[in-house]
């Protein structure tokens, strides 16, 4: 599975036939796009850990290399939850 930031800004090219086929861009979020153009479709929204955040935490955990993979995963998930609670 791949995740998409539903709040990401996108630009949609739109051809305006009333002005001779001029192409303009609509600026909206991915979520707004789904609501406007995909009536009735509800994308599955899940909490996701940003890859950049994981890389940063991995570097911080290099010193803890003696941990098992299970312990490292549990630790990273715990750190993510604590960081989210602090926001």
N, C-alpha and C positions, 0 to 999 in steps of 0.2 A: 504494500500500500504506500502511496505517496500522499503527503499532506500539502495543502495550499493555504496560504494566509488569506482568509476571507476578507480581511481589511486592506489588502494590498490594492493600490491604485493601478488601474489599467486604462488604456486609451483604445476606444473602439472606433474604427473608421466607418463613417456613415456617408452614403452618397445622397445628396440632396437633389432630387430630380426636378424640384420646382425652381431651382436656380441653375439649370443647364448641366446637371450632373456634377456639381462641385462636391468634392469630398471634404468633410469636416471630421474632427475627432471629438467624440464624447468622452469625458473623463468621469470615471466611476470606480467604485470598489468592486471586487469580485462578487461580494454579497449582493450589491445593488444590481450587478449584471444578471445574476440568477433570478432575482425578484422581478426584474423588468422583462427579460427575454425568455425565461424558462418557467412560465406560469405553472404552478403546482409542483415543481421539482424542489425538493428540500435536500440539499447536500448534507451528508453526514458530517457533523461537526464534532471533532474530538480534540482533547487537549494534546498538544504536541510539544516536545522538547526541541528547541532550535538546535540545529547541528553546530552552529558556532558556539553556543553555550556548552554543549557536550565537549567540543574540542578544548575549550578553555578549562573546563573542570578536569579533563583527562590530563592536561599538563600539570595542574595543581596536584593530581594524585600520583604522579610519577614516583614520588618518594614512598608511596604505599604499595609498591609493586608486590610485596609479599601477600597481599590480599588475594583471596580466590576470586574468580570472575563473579560468582554470586554475591560476594561481599561488596565488590566494587559497584555492581549494578544497584544493589540495595542502597549503598551510600550515595550514589549519584541521584537516584530517585528521591531520597530523603532531602538532599541539598536542594533539588528543584522545588519540592513542596515547600520547604522553609522559605526559599526566595520568593515564591508566589504569595505565601501568607504575609510576607513583609510588605508587599506592594499595596 
